[in-house]
Amino acid sequence: MTQPKRIGILTGGGDVPGLNAVIKSVVYQTTSEGCEVIGIRRGWEGLTHLKPGPEPDPDYILPLNRENTRNVDRDGGTFLHTSRTNALKMKRSNLPPHISAERLKAMATGPDTFNFTPVVIENIERLGLHCLVAIGGDDTLSFAKTLETNGVRVLGIPKTMDNDVRGTEYCVGFSTAITRANEIITRQRTSLGSHERIGVFRMFGRDAGYTALFSAYVTGGRCVIPEVEFDLEGLVQTVAEDKQKNPSRYSFVIASEGAVWKGHSISEYGEADAFGHKKKVDIGQALGEEIRKRTGNEIMVADLTYELRSGDPDSTDHIVAITFGNVAADLIREGIFGRLVALQGGKYTHVPIPDPKLGPRKLDVEKLYNVARFRPHYSGKLGSSMLINTEIS
């Protein structure tokens, strides 16, 4: 680098283990080459709510260096904090008080919604950022794409335990979620066996079934995923037979939150978040009740959601997070922007930041899921990536 540059970095959306390792890696490599790094707190809110003034707003700006990031990778979550702020659709109830009524009128997209993209770009310029590193899932990266189209130098780093960001076969947080699921399900087998019950484990996966599928892969369980409307009678018969054949007299199925059986729908409830997502009625409870009614078995329903994203990262997530951060730093040095750091074919690379119109990446059902047996495919893995056997779309 020929001259010092100021780099901004933020984390948006849900937290996952490994975020702090990404931040530390970017800080360590870029500051060693003379750059300055500014941490933007609370995701995109840090750039929509940043207060004007001669000094950086301490509520949203945290200068980063080797000293204050030295230990952060040992902890989970994000020490920069996060939010689900959508700068394209800011609600009147969540507006910064210092924006004038005249300015709000110019940014209005509806009676109570506002497009804060101009404010974000102004704040990026006011902070003197050479570029911005955005760490997040589909929602966070969708606004990064908006900034790119408006001429902002931006890089994306994919994170989500759902593993459903397009263009990459791996997202930070995914391996730890599978590791946690394996640990929890293995422990809860003892209770299932003691009481001779059928277990239903619900986990995240609104649009894609990667977390449920790979949790089933390592536990040997059945699973149902959003990509396929499943045969309820077939599943009930299968888990009942599994229980009968098991010497410990239990069985279980893992259900993505977005899974649904044929002829049924899972309704949504509550107010939509900033990106239009409502909560889905619990598929675990609904499926458990159907299994109970049809088999007469006792059912144990467990909600494996926030437990899977809490705590420190496992070794795979730590390795990937460190490397993603260093690849981003390499791209900054080379002046390459508008890219998503990614894994394809088990190799680190970079691709265009995904077009949000394409939506989340879906699981390749034919290659990865046995619809009739409610299981992952275990065979035909020759030539697949060692790290995570998924397909890119």
C-alpha positions as CSV (number, residue, x, y, z in Angstrom):
1,M,0.0,0.0,0.0
2,T,1.4,3.4,-1.0
3,Q,-0.5,5.4,1.6
4,P,-2.4,4.8,4.8
5,K,-6.1,3.9,4.3
6,R,-9.0,3.9,6.8
7,I,-11.1,0.8,6.7
8,G,-14.5,0.3,8.2
9,I,-15.8,-3.0,9.4
10,L,-19.2,-4.1,10.8
11,T,-21.3,-7.2,11.6
12,G,-25.0,-7.4,10.9
13,G,-27.9,-9.8,11.5
14,G,-27.8,-12.7,13.9
15,D,-24.6,-13.4,15.8
16,V,-22.6,-16.6,15.2
17,P,-19.3,-17.9,16.6
18,G,-16.3,-16.8,14.6
19,L,-17.2,-13.1,13.9
20,N,-14.6,-11.8,16.3
21,A,-11.9,-13.9,14.6
22,V,-12.8,-12.3,11.2
23,I,-12.5,-8.8,12.8
24,K,-9.2,-9.6,14.5
25,S,-7.7,-10.9,11.2
26,V,-8.7,-7.9,9.2
27,V,-7.3,-5.6,11.9
28,Y,-4.0,-7.5,12.4
29,Q,-3.1,-7.7,8.7
30,T,-4.2,-4.2,7.6
31,T,-2.8,-2.3,10.5
32,S,0.6,-4.1,10.0
33,E,0.6,-2.4,6.6
34,G,-0.2,1.1,7.9
35,C,-4.0,1.1,7.6
36,E,-6.4,2.5,10.2
37,V,-9.4,0.3,11.1
38,I,-12.7,1.7,12.4
39,G,-15.2,-0.6,14.0
40,I,-18.8,0.3,13.3
41,R,-21.1,-0.8,16.1
42,R,-24.5,-2.3,15.8
43,G,-24.4,-3.2,12.1
44,W,-26.0,-0.9,9.6
45,E,-27.5,1.1,12.4
46,G,-24.0,2.5,13.0
47,L,-24.2,4.2,9.7
48,T,-27.9,5.2,9.7
49,H,-27.8,6.6,13.3
50,L,-24.3,8.1,13.5
51,K,-24.6,11.5,15.1
52,P,-23.0,14.5,13.5
53,G,-20.1,16.3,15.1
54,P,-16.4,17.0,14.9
55,E,-15.5,13.8,16.8
56,P,-16.5,10.2,16.0
57,D,-19.7,9.2,17.7
58,P,-18.6,6.8,20.6
59,D,-22.0,5.1,20.5
60,Y,-21.3,3.8,17.0
61,I,-17.6,4.2,16.3
62,L,-14.8,2.1,17.9
63,P,-11.2,2.5,16.6
64,L,-9.7,-0.9,16.4
65,N,-6.1,-1.9,16.9
66,R,-4.0,-4.9,17.9
67,E,-4.4,-4.1,21.6
68,N,-8.2,-4.1,21.8
69,T,-8.7,-7.0,19.4
70,R,-5.9,-9.3,20.8
71,N,-8.2,-11.6,22.8
72,V,-11.6,-11.1,21.0
73,D,-11.3,-14.3,18.8
74,R,-11.5,-16.4,22.0
75,D,-15.1,-15.4,22.5
76,G,-18.3,-16.0,20.5
77,G,-20.7,-13.4,19.2
78,T,-19.5,-10.0,18.0
79,F,-17.9,-7.5,20.3
80,L,-19.0,-4.8,17.8
81,H,-22.6,-5.8,18.5
82,T,-25.2,-6.2,15.8
83,S,-28.7,-5.3,14.6
84,R,-31.1,-6.2,11.9
85,T,-31.3,-2.6,10.6
86,N,-32.4,-2.3,7.0
87,A,-31.3,1.0,5.7
88,L,-33.5,0.7,2.6
89,K,-36.7,0.4,4.7
90,M,-36.2,2.4,7.9
91,K,-39.4,2.6,10.0
92,R,-40.5,5.8,11.5
93,S,-40.4,4.3,14.9
94,N,-36.7,3.6,14.6
95,L,-35.4,6.9,13.1
96,P,-32.4,8.9,14.4
97,P,-33.7,12.1,16.0
98,H,-31.2,14.4,14.4
99,I,-32.5,13.9,10.8
100,S,-34.6,16.9,9.8
101,A,-38.2,16.6,8.7
102,E,-37.3,18.0,5.3
103,R,-34.6,15.4,4.8
104,L,-36.9,12.6,5.9
105,K,-39.5,13.8,3.3
106,A,-36.9,13.5,0.6
107,M,-36.1,9.9,1.6
108,A,-39.7,8.7,2.2
109,T,-40.7,5.5,0.3
110,G,-44.1,5.2,2.0
111,P,-46.1,6.7,4.8
112,D,-43.8,5.3,7.5
113,T,-40.7,4.0,5.7
114,F,-37.6,5.7,4.5
115,N,-34.6,4.8,2.3
116,F,-31.5,5.9,4.3
117,T,-29.0,4.9,1.6
118,P,-28.0,8.6,1.1
119,V,-27.4,9.0,4.8
120,V,-25.2,5.9,5.0
121,I,-23.1,7.0,2.0
122,E,-22.7,10.5,3.6
123,N,-21.5,8.9,6.8
124,I,-19.1,6.7,5.0
125,E,-17.6,9.8,3.3
126,R,-17.6,11.7,6.6
127,L,-15.7,8.9,8.3
128,G,-13.2,9.0,5.5
129,L,-13.5,5.3,4.8
130,H,-11.4,4.0,1.9
131,C,-13.6,0.9,2.0
132,L,-16.1,-1.1,4.1
133,V,-16.0,-4.7,5.1
134,A,-19.5,-6.0,5.9
135,I,-19.8,-9.4,7.7
136,G,-23.3,-10.9,7.5
137,G,-25.9,-13.1,5.9
138,D,-28.3,-12.4,3.0
139,D,-30.0,-9.4,4.6
140,T,-26.7,-7.6,5.6
141,L,-25.1,-8.4,2.3
142,S,-28.2,-7.2,0.3
143,F,-27.5,-3.7,1.5
144,A,-23.8,-4.1,0.9
145,K,-24.8,-4.8,-2.7
146,T,-26.8,-1.6,-2.7
147,L,-23.8,0.4,-1.6
148,E,-21.7,-1.3,-4.3
149,T,-24.1,-0.2,-7.0
150,N,-23.8,3.3,-5.6
151,G,-20.1,3.4,-6.0
152,V,-19.0,2.5,-2.4
153,R,-15.9,0.3,-2.2
154,V,-17.3,-2.7,-0.2
155,L,-16.3,-6.3,0.6
156,G,-18.7,-9.0,2.0
157,I,-17.8,-11.9,4.3
158,P,-20.6,-14.5,4.6
159,K,-21.8,-15.6,8.0
160,T,-24.9,-17.5,8.9
161,M,-25.5,-20.8,10.7
162,D,-28.1,-21.5,7.9
163,N,-25.2,-21.6,5.3
164,D,-27.5,-20.3,2.6
165,V,-25.5,-17.3,1.2
166,R,-25.2,-17.6,-2.6
167,G,-21.8,-18.0,-4.2
168,T,-20.1,-19.8,-1.3
169,E,-20.3,-23.3,0.0
170,Y,-19.5,-22.2,3.5
171,C,-20.5,-19.4,5.8
172,V,-18.9,-18.6,9.2
173,G,-21.0,-20.1,12.0
174,F,-22.1,-23.2,10.1
175,S,-19.7,-25.8,11.5
176,T,-20.2,-24.7,15.1
177,A,-23.9,-25.0,14.7
178,I,-23.5,-28.6,13.5
179,T,-21.0,-29.3,16.3
180,R,-23.4,-27.9,18.9
181,A,-26.3,-29.9,17.5
182,N,-24.3,-33.1,17.6
183,E,-23.4,-32.5,21.2
184,I,-26.9,-31.6,22.3
185,I,-28.7,-34.4,20.5
186,T,-26.1,-36.9,21.7
187,R,-26.8,-35.9,25.3
188,Q,-30.6,-35.9,24.9
189,R,-30.5,-39.5,23.5
190,T,-30.2,-40.6,27.1
191,S,-33.5,-39.1,28.0
192,L,-35.2,-40.3,24.8
193,G,-34.0,-43.8,25.6
194,S,-34.8,-43.7,29.3
195,H,-38.4,-42.8,28.5
196,E,-38.7,-44.7,25.2
197,R,-39.8,-41.5,23.4
198,I,-39.7,-40.1,19.9
199,G,-37.7,-36.9,19.7
200,V,-38.3,-33.9,17.4
201,F,-35.4,-31.4,17.3
202,R,-36.3,-28.1,15.7
203,M,-33.5,-25.8,14.4
204,F,-33.0,-22.7,12.3
205,G,-33.4,-23.0,8.6
206,R,-36.2,-20.8,7.3
207,D,-35.4,-21.2,3.6
208,A,-32.7,-23.8,3.4
209,G,-32.1,-27.1,5.2
210,Y,-28.3,-27.3,5.4
211,T,-28.2,-27.1,9.3
212,A,-30.8,-29.8,9.7
213,L,-29.3,-32.0,7.0
214,F,-25.7,-32.0,8.3
215,S,-26.9,-32.4,11.9
216,A,-28.7,-35.5,10.7
217,Y,-25.5,-36.5,8.8
218,V,-23.4,-36.6,12.0
219,T,-26.1,-38.0,14.3
220,G,-27.6,-40.6,12.0
221,G,-31.0,-39.1,12.4
222,R,-33.9,-38.4,10.0
223,C,-34.5,-34.9,8.9
224,V,-37.1,-32.7,7.1
225,I,-36.1,-29.6,5.2
226,P,-37.7,-26.5,3.6
227,E,-36.8,-27.5,0.0
228,V,-39.1,-30.6,0.0
229,E,-42.7,-30.9,1.3
230,F,-42.5,-34.2,3.1
231,D,-44.8,-37.1,3.4
232,L,-46.2,-36.9,6.9
233,E,-47.5,-40.5,7.0
234,G,-44.3,-41.8,5.6
235,L,-42.2,-39.9,8.2
236,V,-44.5,-41.1,11.1
237,Q,-44.2,-44.7,10.0
238,T,-40.4,-44.4,9.6
239,V,-39.7,-42.9,13.0
240,A,-42.1,-45.4,14.6
241,E,-40.2,-48.3,12.9
242,D,-36.9,-46.8,14.0
243,K,-38.0,-46.7,17.6
244,Q,-39.2,-50.3,17.4
245,K,-35.9,-51.6,15.9
246,N,-33.7,-49.6,18.3
247,P,-32.7,-51.7,21.3
248,S,-33.0,-48.5,23.4
249,R,-36.5,-47.9,22.1
250,Y,-36.2,-44.4,20.9
251,S,-35.9,-42.5,17.6
252,F,-35.8,-38.9,16.5
253,V,-36.2,-36.5,13.6
254,I,-34.6,-33.1,13.0
255,A,-36.8,-30.4,11.5
256,S,-35.8,-27.1,9.8
257,E,-38.0,-24.3,11.0
258,G,-39.2,-23.8,7.4
259,A,-40.1,-27.5,6.7
260,V,-43.7,-28.4,6.0
261,W,-45.6,-31.5,5.1
262,K,-47.7,-32.0,2.0
263,G,-51.1,-30.4,2.2
264,H,-50.2,-28.3,5.3
265,S,-48.7,-24.9,5.8
266,I,-46.8,-23.3,8.7
267,S,-48.3,-19.9,9.4
268,E,-46.3,-16.9,10.5
269,Y,-47.0,-14.5,13.3
270,G,-46.0,-11.2,14.9
271,E,-44.6,-8.1,13.3
272,A,-42.2,-8.5,10.4
273,D,-38.6,-7.5,11.1
274,A,-36.7,-4.9,9.1
275,F,-36.2,-7.3,6.3
276,G,-39.8,-8.5,6.1
277,H,-39.4,-11.8,8.0
278,K,-42.1,-12.9,10.5
279,K,-41.6,-15.7,12.9
280,K,-43.0,-19.1,11.9
281,V,-45.3,-21.2,14.1
282,D,-43.2,-23.9,15.7
283,I,-42.8,-26.9,13.3
284,G,-41.4,-28.9,16.1
285,Q,-44.5,-28.7,18.3
286,A,-46.8,-29.2,15.3
287,L,-44.9,-32.2,14.0
288,G,-44.5,-33.7,17.5
289,E,-48.3,-33.5,18.0
290,E,-49.0,-35.3,14.7
291,I,-46.6,-38.1,15.6
292,R,-48.1,-38.5,19.0
293,K,-51.7,-38.7,17.6
294,R,-50.7,-41.2,15.0
295,T,-48.5,-43.5,17.0
296,G,-49.6,-43.0,20.6
297,N,-45.9,-42.6,21.6
298,E,-44.6,-40.1,24.1
299,I,-42.9,-37.2,22.3
300,M,-40.1,-35.0,23.4
301,V,-39.8,-31.7,21.4
302,A,-36.5,-29.7,21.8
303,D,-35.9,-26.3,20.3
304,L,-32.2,-26.2,19.1
305,T,-31.9,-22.6,17.9
306,Y,-29.9,-20.0,20.0
307,E,-27.9,-22.8,21.6
308,L,-26.4,-23.5,18.2
309,R,-25.1,-19.9,17.7
310,S,-23.8,-19.3,21.2
311,G,-20.4,-19.7,22.7
312,D,-16.9,-19.8,21.1
313,P,-16.4,-21.2,17.5
314,D,-15.2,-24.7,16.8
315,S,-11.9,-25.3,15.1
316,T,-13.4,-25.3,11.6
317,D,-15.2,-22.0,12.0
318,H,-12.1,-20.5,13.7
319,I,-9.9,-21.5,10.7
320,V,-12.4,-20.3,8.1
321,A,-13.1,-17.0,10.0
322,I,-9.4,-16.2,10.3
323,T,-8.8,-17.0,6.6
324,F,-11.8,-15.1,5.4
325,G,-10.6,-12.0,7.2
326,N,-7.1,-12.4,5.7
327,V,-8.5,-12.9,2.2
328,A,-10.5,-9.7,2.7
329,A,-7.3,-7.9,3.7
330,D,-5.5,-9.3,0.6
331,L,-8.3,-7.9,-1.6
332,I,-8.1,-4.5,0.1
333,R,-4.3,-4.4,-0.6
334,E,-4.9,-5.3,-4.2
335,G,-7.7,-2.8,-4.7
336,I,-10.4,-5.4,-5.5
337,F,-13.9,-4.5,-4.2
338,G,-17.5,-5.4,-4.8
339,R,-16.7,-9.0,-3.9
340,L,-17.8,-11.7,-1.5
341,V,-15.0,-13.7,0.2
342,A,-16.1,-17.3,-0.5
343,L,-15.3,-21.0,-0.4
344,Q,-15.9,-23.0,-3.6
345,G,-14.7,-26.6,-4.1
346,G,-13.0,-26.4,-0.8
347,K,-10.8,-23.5,-2.0
348,Y,-10.8,-19.9,-0.9
349,T,-11.9,-17.5,-3.6
350,H,-13.9,-14.3,-4.1
351,V,-17.1,-13.8,-6.2
352,P,-19.5,-11.0,-6.9
353,I,-21.6,-9.9,-3.9
354,P,-24.9,-11.8,-4.4
355,D,-27.9,-10.2,-6.1
356,P,-30.5,-10.1,-3.4
357,K,-33.2,-10.7,-6.0
358,L,-32.0,-14.3,-6.2
359,G,-32.8,-15.0,-2.6
360,P,-31.1,-17.5,-0.3
361,R,-29.1,-20.5,-1.7
362,K,-31.1,-23.8,-1.6
363,L,-29.9,-27.3,-0.8
364,D,-29.4,-29.5,-3.9
365,V,-32.0,-32.1,-3.0
366,E,-31.1,-34.6,-5.7
367,K,-27.5,-34.8,-4.7
368,L,-27.7,-34.3,-0.9
369,Y,-31.1,-35.6,0.4
370,N,-32.8,-38.9,0.2
371,V,-36.5,-37.8,0.1
372,A,-37.9,-41.3,0.6
373,R,-35.8,-42.1,3.6
374,F,-35.7,-38.6,5.2
375,R,-31.9,-38.8,5.3
376,P,-28.8,-37.2,3.8
377,H,-27.2,-39.1,1.0
378,Y,-24.1,-40.8,2.4
379,S,-22.8,-42.4,-0.8
380,G,-21.4,-40.9,-4.0
381,K,-19.0,-38.5,-2.2
382,L,-15.9,-39.2,-4.4
383,G,-14.7,-35.9,-5.8
384,S,-16.6,-33.8,-3.3
385,S,-15.0,-31.1,-1.2
386,M,-13.6,-32.5,2.1
387,L,-14.6,-29.5,4.2
388,I,-18.3,-29.4,3.5
389,N,-20.0,-31.4,0.8
390,T,-22.4,-28.8,-0.7
391,E,-23.2,-27.5,-4.1
392,I,-22.9,-23.9,-5.3
393,S,-25.7,-21.9,-6.9
